Amino acid sequence: MKTFEELGVAANIRKAIEEMGYESPMPVQEEVIPYLLGEITDIIALAQTGTGKTAAFGLPVLQQVDVKENVPQAVILSPTRELCLQIAGDLADYSKYIDKLKVLPVYGGSSIESQIKSLKRGVQIIVATPGRLIDLINRKTVDLSNVKYVVLDEADEMLNMGFTESIDEILSKVPTERKMLLFSATMPKEIAKITKKYMQNPKEITIGRKNEGSNNVKHVYYMVHAKDKYLALKRVADYYPNIYGIIFCRTRRETQEIADKLIQDGYNADSLHGDLSQAQRDYVMQKFRIRNLQLLVATDVAARGLDVDSLTHVINYGLPDDIESYTHRSGRTGRAGKTGTSIAIVHVKEKGKIREIEKIINKKFEQGVIPSGEAICEKQLFNLVDRIEKVKVNEDEISTILPAVYRKLDWLEKEDIIKRVVALEFNRLIDYYREAQEIESPSDRYTREESFPRRKERDRSGSRNAEKGYSRLFINIGRTDNVNPATLMGLVNDFVPDKINIGRIDIMQNFSFFEVPDKDAQKVIGAMSRQEQNGRRISVEVAQGGGGGGRSEERGGRGNFNSQRSDRNKGGRKNSDYKSSSRSSNSSEKSGHRKGGRKPKFS
């Protein structure tokens, strides 16, 4: 293994990173840094989150910026505000001993006037979210004509979030003679397209296999009935007394619902999603970073770029629609050489996704057994014993009150005191699990049947009604037209002038269904009908019977099929609210065991 000095990193930068605890380069840094310090024009680096990508592109960029030129020389684009701030903070730390070097983060949700003032004073490196940078360009307050380096960090996620047009516009403002660096955890088709469009003979560097998961992460799934998902989540959390992790949900509404239920049941939890204001998101993240929260319930978009160390677990409250998003989720744990566990709580219809993910990450899932109440109580008890053994006793602080305590407890034997300590800590937990029924696992036969939803679709008859207050619409495009939930929401965004809340989406082979509020149904039909998608004329109408009754799928009509739920919180900039995909998970166990008094779950 080479040293940073052997890689060519300058002495003043080495001094800063050594003070931060960097001893030797991580694999992605060892591979990338020499190329960026050399003459290679463009680079594609594929590596998992938490493998040191920021330093891989940050150190060479810092080293090659000319501090005498007080103009932007490098632009680093990131998909979220959180990642933007993380990168800018890291670059500031790396450049501690580089005089007059200025790094400016620009992002939405913060005062644009203060960012404009900083730009006027002069900066060499801009770390930006695409939308805010476009805003500054349109205001003619930022000049990119001297940019020599463009970095796309988390490029796959930027494309998923619909930033392709913004990236086009930004790159049109920078010189054609510049180095372009693309960093990504996965390599979907969209990344291949962007490399052909914007990069010249790029050097591709892959750490591990493409899209492969981290070797430090253990992957486990629990198979339960959909109605038992929340109960399973509670048991998993209880079984790991020192858990510190993120629970990923598919939609904003589901995220808030699960967080509210966890808080009600006494867990140290909170939510993070796009419906929160920036101040609320900052407050939640600060609590999570200092471990005042042990469980953060979040959507994929909100959790991108979180700079949080030492997560023990990532819990997937259902698998993402985009299989490759699982790689990003699991990459939040097992970072910087530490180990972690990625848990998926799935219902029987998601078993096929487990197999798909295994192929992508090149790792096998372990099938876990939901912990019993007895096992949970035993695990919590031994955790308490460990805490008692390891607690630091400040003799000076408590010496004055100990005699009174001794007198008060003098009539009790040692065994009695231990029993009372255990009872005080665990009575509520023990009572709860004494009454709670064990969670039933789906039988092998039922699992096999439910693992093939496409086959069952064709055997099922009768219409599906839209959710109350919503209309179910038919559209004559489907999988054969390369339509997925994200592209369908994008079409609604493009053709309907006002913000529309989209509920359930069902993508079929030759057509699709989607639900919109009753009051918006005719507006959507009028705006989208007679539009075109890939040269095909679009037709939208209310589904027969409100639930898609009619012709069969094979005939291309409004068939009666039950596709898997697909409420993707992506691709739709106007859609601020989505229907939860786990309505049946709202049934919960008795929650009284955690209310009031000491909380047995967390210290």
Secondary structure as GFF3:
##gff-version 3
##sequence-region A 1 603
A	DSSP	alpha_helix	4	7	.	.	.	ID=ss1
A	DSSP	alpha_helix	11	19	.	.	.	ID=ss2
A	DSSP	alpha_helix	27	37	.	.	.	ID=ss3
A	DSSP	beta_strand	43	46	.	.	.	ID=ss4
A	DSSP	alpha_helix	53	64	.	.	.	ID=ss5
A	DSSP	beta_strand	74	77	.	.	.	ID=ss6
A	DSSP	alpha_helix	81	94	.	.	.	ID=ss7
A	DSSP	beta_strand	103	106	.	.	.	ID=ss8
A	DSSP	alpha_helix	112	121	.	.	.	ID=ss9
A	DSSP	beta_strand	125	128	.	.	.	ID=ss10
A	DSSP	alpha_helix	130	138	.	.	.	ID=ss11
A	DSSP	beta_strand	149	153	.	.	.	ID=ss12
A	DSSP	alpha_helix	155	160	.	.	.	ID=ss13
A	DSSP	alpha_helix	164	171	.	.	.	ID=ss14
A	DSSP	beta_strand	179	184	.	.	.	ID=ss15
A	DSSP	alpha_helix	189	198	.	.	.	ID=ss16
A	DSSP	beta_strand	203	206	.	.	.	ID=ss17
A	DSSP	beta_strand	217	223	.	.	.	ID=ss18
A	DSSP	three_ten_helix	226	228	.	.	.	ID=ss19
A	DSSP	alpha_helix	229	239	.	.	.	ID=ss20
A	DSSP	beta_strand	245	248	.	.	.	ID=ss21
A	DSSP	alpha_helix	252	264	.	.	.	ID=ss22
A	DSSP	beta_strand	269	272	.	.	.	ID=ss23
A	DSSP	alpha_helix	278	289	.	.	.	ID=ss24
A	DSSP	beta_strand	295	298	.	.	.	ID=ss25
A	DSSP	beta_strand	313	316	.	.	.	ID=ss26
A	DSSP	alpha_helix	325	330	.	.	.	ID=ss27
A	DSSP	beta_strand	340	346	.	.	.	ID=ss28
A	DSSP	three_ten_helix	348	350	.	.	.	ID=ss29
A	DSSP	alpha_helix	351	361	.	.	.	ID=ss30
A	DSSP	beta_strand	366	367	.	.	.	ID=ss31
A	DSSP	alpha_helix	373	390	.	.	.	ID=ss32
A	DSSP	alpha_helix	395	398	.	.	.	ID=ss33
A	DSSP	alpha_helix	402	409	.	.	.	ID=ss34
A	DSSP	alpha_helix	414	435	.	.	.	ID=ss35
A	DSSP	alpha_helix	444	450	.	.	.	ID=ss36
A	DSSP	alpha_helix	453	459	.	.	.	ID=ss37
A	DSSP	beta_strand	470	475	.	.	.	ID=ss38
A	DSSP	three_ten_helix	479	481	.	.	.	ID=ss39
A	DSSP	alpha_helix	485	495	.	.	.	ID=ss40
A	DSSP	beta_strand	505	507	.	.	.	ID=ss41
A	DSSP	beta_strand	512	517	.	.	.	ID=ss42
A	DSSP	three_ten_helix	518	520	.	.	.	ID=ss43
A	DSSP	alpha_helix	521	528	.	.	.	ID=ss44
A	DSSP	beta_strand	532	533	.	.	.	ID=ss45
A	DSSP	beta_strand	536	537	.	.	.	ID=ss46
A	DSSP	beta_strand	540	542	.	.	.	ID=ss47
A	DSSP	three_ten_helix	544	546	.	.	.	ID=ss48
A	DSSP	three_ten_helix	553	555	.	.	.	ID=ss49
A	DSSP	three_ten_helix	583	586	.	.	.	ID=ss50
A	DSSP	three_ten_helix	592	594	.	.	.	ID=ss51
###
